[in-house]
Amino acid sequence: MLTLRSTEPASRARFLAAACAATAVLPRAAFAQATNVIRLGATMADDDTALYYAYRTGMYKKAGLDIDWTTMGSGGATTQAIIGGALDVGKSSLIPLFAAHAKGIPIVLVTPGGIYNEKAPFAVLVQSAETNLKTGKDLEGKTIGVAGLGDLTQLVISMWMDAHGGDSKTLRYVEVPNSAQTAALEQHRIDAALLLNPQLEEAILAGKAKRLSLPMSAIAPIYMLGAWFAMNDWATKHAELVKTFAAVTAQAATYTNAHHEATAAMMSEATKIPLDVIAKMDRVDNYTTMDPATIQPSIDFAAKYKMIDHAFPAREMIFEPGRPPA
């Protein structure tokens, strides 16, 4: 079942406040469900290709799973729904999940999400076509548009700037949805933005923006961007479902990572990205195994830049049946 809902983007601070409130007022026991059903929530984006392929082709059903899919508006909204008990498994970028873990909220990662690979950069720091910024020093005092305050985009831009002659403390970050960032650049309401596909490809092709840098590479050349996650109590009670879900998703990712052309039309329909754009843009692959080494650098840098309370071993967040939450 595919359910469409509209949700508003949530910053890390708003997410944490809502998460704590949801935990207090929405006991998970209140949400009964069939034993083979996974109520799943995700934004519909290119890094959902593996899971959506498995969903559309019946791979989950063949494995005995019934995926009740809800399309969400943001990772923050998905996380709130997971903590509150309205959903069982969801996808989010990692920084909000790190923040929740550092606050003691027992979120666990059940299967990996998208990969950042600098050889196929689907996210680029851009400027308007009229400006000529080149270095971190050039960005000092500028206004930067990011999809979510306190999230990965803000972290990597600050890291890149500090490593290229600038002082990230001088930046002014404003929250601008990815879909509105090109217009904000053209109107000079922001000086730069980390644009993601498909808006990145569309803006470059139309001559409305030009590339400045690859700040995502400041963390590492290759690393995990997001993950599918659940509350530890639900994952523990449904360990076999989690195991099957992870195995089927990994099998699908093995195929979709190697067959971008075969999934282009499917994801164009699902994401509303025009097929000619999705055919040209760098696609997002997915990890097939949960390796702590692909997560740890993001934790360490998030702590260094005070986006989370403290660093911790990535393995603490990875679900292992029978292990109590860290």
Stockholm file with secondary structure:
# STOCKHOLM 1.0

chainA/1-326         MLTLRSTEPASRARFLAAACAATAVLPRAAFAQATNVIRLGATMADDDTALYYAYRTGMYKKAGLDIDWTTMGSGGATTQAIIGGALDVGKSSLIPLFAAHAKGIPIVLVTPGGIYNEKAPFAVLVQSAETNLKTGKDLEGKTIGVAGLGDLTQLVISMWMDAHGGDSKTLRYVEVPNSAQTAALEQHRIDAALLLNPQLEEAILAGKAKRLSLPMSAIAPIYMLGAWFAMNDWATKHAELVKTFAAVTAQAATYTNAHHEATAAMMSEATKIPLDVIAKMDRVDNYTTMDPATIQPSIDFAAKYKMIDHAFPAREMIFEPGRPPA
#=GR chainA/1-326 SS CEEECCCCCCCHHHHHHHHHHHHHHCCGGGCCCCTTEEEEEECCSGGGHHHHHHHHTTHHHHTTCEEEEEECSCHHHHHHHHHHTSCSEEEEEHHHHHHHHHTTCCEEEEEECBEEETTSCSEEEEEETTCCCCSTGGGTTCEEEESSTTSHHHHHHHHHHHHTTCCGGGCEEEECCGGGHHHHHHTTSCSEEEEETTHHHHHHHTTSEEEEECGGGGTCSEEECEEEEEEHHHHHHTHHHHHHHHHHHHHHHHHHHHCHHHHHHHHHHHHCCCHHHHHHSCCCCBCSSCCGGGTHHHHHHHHHTTSSSCCCCGGGGBCCTTCCCC
#=GC SS_cons         CEEECCCCCCCHHHHHHHHHHHHHHCCGGGCCCCTTEEEEEECCSGGGHHHHHHHHTTHHHHTTCEEEEEECSCHHHHHHHHHHTSCSEEEEEHHHHHHHHHTTCCEEEEEECBEEETTSCSEEEEEETTCCCCSTGGGTTCEEEESSTTSHHHHHHHHHHHHTTCCGGGCEEEECCGGGHHHHHHTTSCSEEEEETTHHHHHHHTTSEEEEECGGGGTCSEEECEEEEEEHHHHHHTHHHHHHHHHHHHHHHHHHHHCHHHHHHHHHHHHCCCHHHHHHSCCCCBCSSCCGGGTHHHHHHHHHTTSSSCCCCGGGGBCCTTCCCC
//
